[in-house]
Each structure stands twice: as structure tokens, then as C-alpha cells.
């Protein structure tokens, strides 16, 4: 059975801020991995990978400033 958004919110409320950050990082890392596999090859990239690169940058430096 899939987890509903209310259940994720309830779980997040029990986490410390460090745990929430680590959870977000894990989700973003998985998303960038799978999204990268679906994008055209680098040679045919016309901006497709920009969002993935921004997410990877945030993973390296998880700050509000980088997230913007």
C-alpha cells in the first residue's frame, strides 16, 4: 500500500531537522539518478540536464541559498 502525503507529513513531524534534511537528500538523489537516465545523451542536451545539475549542486551544498 503506498504511503499517502499525510503519512509522510506525520513521519516528517517526528524527525529532527537533520533527519528531515537527510530524508530530502535521499529523495533528491534518487530522483536525479532516475531522471538522468531518461534524459537525452549529453551530446543532444539542450538544457535538459540543467535541473538535474541544480539538484546535484544542492546535494553538495544543501542550503536555502543554493535551493533558490
ABEGO torsion letter per residue (X at the ends): XBBBAAAAAAAAAABBAAAAAAAAAAAAAAAAAAAAAABBBAAABAGAAAAAAAAAAAAABBBAAAAX
